Amino acid sequence: MLSRKLIIIVLMPLMVCCGRHERSPLQDYMNAYPQSQLCDVYKFCFQDKFGLEHLMSDSVAAMSYIERELECADSADWQNPVFYYYLLDSNYVRVDLNFVRQGYFSKETLVSAMLHSSSAKAIDSADIAHWKIEWHAILSQLQDVTPHPLNYREDSLMIEQLLDSGRYATHHSKLFNSTYRQHYRIVRRDVFEKELLPAIAKVLDVAEK
C-alpha cells in the first residue's frame, strides 16, 4: 500500500518584496539548492516565464524522450516524487518523472499535459527584450541572497551575451545535475492542476484508505 510519505510537495511562488519583511523565494531557492550556479537560477526563472522554451506538437518524440530518460536514469535518482511551482508568477510547474515511475499517472497523461502546455507562438525578439529587463531585476534581488549562486560572474557574462545575441535557452550546470540528479518536465500551471494534480490526489486518497 502506498504511503502518504511517498510524496513531497514544495511551493515556491515569487512574492515581490516591496520593503516588507517577507521571506524571499530566491532565498528559499538557494537554501533548497545551495550548489546552484547562476545559470541554474536563470533556467528556473526563465522556465516560469516561457515554459517549455519551444513549441511542442510531436507526441511521439516527447514520449520517446521520456521513455529513454526513465530507462537510463540510475535507480538512486528515483526518490520521493516532487513537483515545484516556479518562481516569478508561478505560471508553470516542474513535474518529477518519478510520478510516472511510481504510477501516479501514465506516460501518456504526462505527454498530453506537456502538449497542452506548449505555447501557441514562438519566442521572438520582443519577448527576449522584455525578459532581459526582468532578468536584470532578478539579478538585483540576488545581490542580497545568501548563499550566493556559484560561478556568478562568469555565468552573468554568458547569459548577457546569450540574450544580446537573440538567444535565451541554457542548460543546467554540470554541478547541479550531478548534485541533484533531477528528472522533470515542464507543465503549465492550469494544465497541471486540471490534468495531473487530480491523479496525484486520487493515489494519495487511496493510500489513506
N, C-alpha and C positions, 0 to 999 in steps of 0.2 A: 504493500500500500504506500502510495506517495505521502510524503510528509510536507507540511506547510513550510518547513525549514529549508526545503529544496530551492526556494526562490528568494532572491534579494531584489528589492526594488529601490532604485536610487533616483530621486527627482532633483534636477539641477536647473531650474529656470533662472534667467538673469533678471534681477531687480536692480535698476539703475539707482545708485545711492546718491541722493542729492543733499549731501550734508547731514543725512541721518545716520545713526549708528546701527546700520543694518549689516548683516553678515554678507560678505562679498562672495558671489558664486564663483568668481575667478579664484578666490582664496580656497573655496571648497574644492574646486577642480584640482588645484595644485596640492592640496592636502591629500586628495584621493590618488593623484598620480605625480608624486614628487620627482620621478625620473623623467618627466616630460621635458622635451626641448621646446623651444618657441614654435617650431614648425608643427608640433603636435597640438599646441593650444590653437594655432591658426586653423588647422584642419578641423578641430572640434567646433570652432566658431563658424567657419565657412560652411560646414555641412548643415548647420541650422539655418543659414541664410539661403542656400541653394540646393540643399538636399542631396540627390544622387550625383550631382555635378555634371550630369549628361542626360540626354533624352533616352528613355528605355522603352523599347517596343518588342524586343526579341525574347519571348518567354523561354524558348529552347536554350538559348545561350545563357540566360540567367540561371536556369535550372542546372545546366551542365557545370557552371562555375560553383554553385552551391554544393553540388554533389562532390566535386573534386576537393573542395575545402573540408567537407565533412569526412571524407575518406583519408585525407593526407595529414590532418592535424594530429598531433601527439595526444594520447589519452590524458596526459597531465593538464592539457589545456581545457578540458571539459569539466568545469566545476559547476557551482550553482548558476543557473541561468539568470541573466540580469538584463533589464532594459533601462536606458537613461533618457530622460527628457534632456534636450540640449540646452546649452547656454543661449544667450540673446533672448529671442522671443519664444523659445520652445516650440518652434514650428515643426520640428522633426524629432524622431525617436531613434536611438541606436539600439537595435534588437539583436540579442545574442543568438547565434545559431544553435546554441545548446537547447533552446526551446524546441527546435525541430528534433534534435538528437534524443531528447527525453520525452517526446511525444505530446507536447502541449498543443502543437498544431503541425500540419504536414508541410512538406517542401512546397507543394502546390499552393497551399494557402499563403505561404510567405512570398512566393514569386508573384502571385496575384496582387498582394498588398504592395509589393515593390512597383509593379506596373501601374497600379492606380496612383502611386505616389510620384510618378515621373512628371516633370514639368511639361507644359504644353509648348514651351518655347525654349530655344537655346539661350545660353548666357551671352549677352552682347557687350559691346564696349561701354555702353551707358551703365549697365549693371556693374561692371568691373570698376568704373569710376566712382560710383556710389559706395561700393563695397570698400574701396581703398580708404575713403573718408571714415567709414565705420571702423575699419581695422586700426587706423591711427588713433581713434578714440579708445579702442581696447588696449592698445599699447600704452596709452597714458594711464589707464587704470592698473595695468600690470606693474607699473613702476613701484607701487606700494605693496605688492603681494609678496609674501614670504612663505615657502621658499620661492625663489625667482626661477622662471623657466631656464633650463640649461641651454647653452650654446646661443645665448640671446643675441649677441652682436652679429655673429655670422648668419644666423637664420633671419634676423631682421633685414639684413642686406639682401639676402637671397630672395625673400618674399617681396621686398620693394622692387627688385629687378624683375621678378616674375610679373608683378602687376603692371609695371611700366611697359612691359613687352606685350601686354594684352592677354596674358595667360593668368591662370588663377589656381589650378589644382596642384596639390602637393601630396607626398606620401608621408606616412608616419615615419619617425626616425627609427633606425635600427635598434637603438636603446629602448625605445618604447615598446617595439614589437617583441624584443627578447625578454623584457621585464614583465609585461602584462599579458602577452600572448592572447589577444582578443580576436574573436571571430564574430563579426557582426554584419548586419545590413541596415541600410537607412530606410525608414518608412515615415511618411508624412503623419503628423500627429493625429489628424482627424481620421485618417485611414487606419492607423494603429488602434485607436480607441474603438473604432467600429468593427474592424475585421479580426484583430488579433487579441486584444485585451479580453473580450468575452470568452475566447477559447482558453486563455490562461486562467481566468476566474473560474471557469467550469471545472478545470482539472483540480484546482485548489478546493473547490466546493466538494467534489467527490472525495478528495483526500481527507476532508474533515469528517465525513460521514462514516 
